[in-house]
Amino acid sequence: MEISENLLKTLGMNQMQAQVYMAALELGEATMQALARKSGVNRSTIYTFIDELKDRGFILETRKQKRNIYSAAHPETLVDMQKKRVGELERMLPELLAVNNKSGKKPRVTFYEGEGIMDVYKDMLREKKEIVAYEDLGSLKAGIPTNIFEWFPKERARRDILIKTISRDSEFTREFAKHNRGLLRETKFITAPKFKTDINIYGDKVALIDLQGETQFAVLIENHNLAETMRTVWRQLWDKLGPVVG
């Protein structure tokens, strides 16, 4: 029984744990032997993690006719469990933020790869801060997934987040810039070879996105001093370039 990666992540289980849960869900009530047969997981292996599944509320155990009987928590119960955990996390948020603020001077570096780059763009939206950027729209369009390239500018504008870009001059970029006003963009052009990275500076964060490798990746650095230095250098160049488009 093959379980999708998305389901495994949502349930917080490994493959064998998920197989046992799905088998119990299908059987309704089952002995350990029946669970092993249905799931394809050896009984001795199930015993190594069945207590964890019980503790987390995924599997229920009862005693019938001197035998241990196992059943799966209803899927709707799993949703309620997750909502409860989210509620608990929300109640703890002030305490967690207090700890986070104490460590504010420590730089944070996070690596994203492939489709994970989407998380960087989502972070820009969450921050709701003006973005200043160095960009090569032609390389960006070719390098990141099409859904991100088409979705992000519109969603950013919808959330009223301005982006100011120093963009490599090209026919494609100038055509794109015709839509600047509707996409809440300001652009100045620079004549340069193709950029190999897309750089976005916002709040106390700098996002470096590599567009040239076989697998695209991004590095997100959170540090006030670094972001301010990068922003200052960006402004120095911005002020020396031609008129704003948009």
KARAUR-V274667 format. One record per backbone hydrogen bond with DSSP energy under -1.0 kcal/mol. NH is the residue of the N-H (numbers start at 0). CO is the residue of the C=O. E is the energy in kcal/mol with one decimal. If there is no record, write none. Layout:
# KARAUR-V274667
nh & co & e
NH & CO & E
NH & CO & E
This chain:
# KARAUR-V274667
nh & co & e
7 & 3 & -2.1
8 & 4 & -2.4
9 & 5 & -2.3
10 & 6 & -2.6
11 & 7 & -1.7
12 & 7 & -1.7
17 & 13 & -2.3
18 & 14 & -2.1
19 & 15 & -2.0
20 & 16 & -2.4
21 & 17 & -2.8
22 & 18 & -2.2
23 & 19 & -2.5
24 & 20 & -2.4
25 & 21 & -2.0
26 & 22 & -2.4
27 & 23 & -1.9
28 & 26 & -1.6
29 & 69 & -2.1
34 & 30 & -2.4
35 & 31 & -2.5
36 & 32 & -2.3
37 & 33 & -2.7
38 & 34 & -2.8
39 & 35 & -1.9
45 & 41 & -2.3
46 & 42 & -2.2
47 & 44 & -1.1
48 & 45 & -1.6
49 & 45 & -1.9
52 & 48 & -1.9
53 & 49 & -2.0
54 & 50 & -2.7
55 & 51 & -2.0
56 & 53 & -1.1
57 & 52 & -2.0
58 & 52 & -1.4
59 & 70 & -3.2
61 & 68 & -2.8
63 & 66 & -2.8
66 & 63 & -1.6
68 & 61 & -3.3
69 & 29 & -3.4
70 & 59 & -2.2
72 & 57 & -2.8
76 & 73 & -1.1
77 & 73 & -1.4
78 & 74 & -1.5
79 & 75 & -1.9
80 & 76 & -2.4
81 & 77 & -2.2
82 & 78 & -2.4
83 & 79 & -2.2
84 & 80 & -2.1
85 & 81 & -2.5
86 & 82 & -2.4
87 & 83 & -2.3
88 & 84 & -2.4
89 & 85 & -2.5
90 & 86 & -1.9
91 & 87 & -1.4
95 & 91 & -2.2
96 & 92 & -3.0
97 & 93 & -1.8
98 & 94 & -1.7
99 & 95 & -2.5
100 & 96 & -2.6
101 & 97 & -1.4
102 & 98 & -1.0
103 & 100 & -1.4
105 & 102 & -1.7
107 & 221 & -1.9
109 & 219 & -2.4
111 & 217 & -2.9
113 & 215 & -3.0
115 & 112 & -2.3
116 & 113 & -1.8
117 & 114 & -1.7
118 & 115 & -1.7
119 & 116 & -1.3
120 & 116 & -1.3
121 & 117 & -2.2
122 & 118 & -1.8
123 & 119 & -1.8
124 & 120 & -1.5
125 & 121 & -2.2
126 & 122 & -2.4
127 & 123 & -1.2
130 & 161 & -2.5
131 & 200 & -2.5
132 & 163 & -2.4
133 & 198 & -2.1
134 & 165 & -2.3
139 & 135 & -2.8
140 & 136 & -2.8
141 & 137 & -1.7
142 & 138 & -1.9
143 & 139 & -2.3
148 & 144 & -1.9
149 & 145 & -2.3
150 & 146 & -1.9
151 & 147 & -2.6
154 & 150 & -2.4
155 & 151 & -3.0
156 & 152 & -2.2
157 & 153 & -2.3
158 & 154 & -1.6
159 & 156 & -1.8
160 & 155 & -2.1
162 & 183 & -1.7
163 & 130 & -2.8
164 & 185 & -3.1
165 & 132 & -3.0
166 & 187 & -2.5
167 & 134 & -2.1
168 & 189 & -2.6
173 & 169 & -2.3
174 & 170 & -1.9
175 & 171 & -2.5
176 & 172 & -2.4
178 & 175 & -2.1
179 & 176 & -1.9
182 & 178 & -1.6
183 & 180 & -1.1
184 & 179 & -2.2
185 & 162 & -2.1
186 & 244 & -2.3
187 & 164 & -2.3
189 & 166 & -2.3
197 & 208 & -2.4
198 & 133 & -2.1
199 & 206 & -2.3
200 & 131 & -3.1
201 & 204 & -2.3
204 & 201 & -2.6
205 & 220 & -2.6
206 & 199 & -3.2
207 & 218 & -2.8
208 & 197 & -2.6
209 & 216 & -2.5
210 & 195 & -2.1
217 & 111 & -2.6
218 & 207 & -2.6
219 & 109 & -2.9
220 & 205 & -2.8
221 & 107 & -3.0
222 & 203 & -2.2
226 & 222 & -2.4
227 & 223 & -2.6
228 & 224 & -2.2
229 & 225 & -2.6
230 & 226 & -2.4
231 & 227 & -2.4
232 & 228 & -2.3
233 & 229 & -2.2
234 & 230 & -2.5
235 & 231 & -2.1
236 & 232 & -1.7
237 & 233 & -2.8
238 & 234 & -2.7
244 & 186 & -3.1
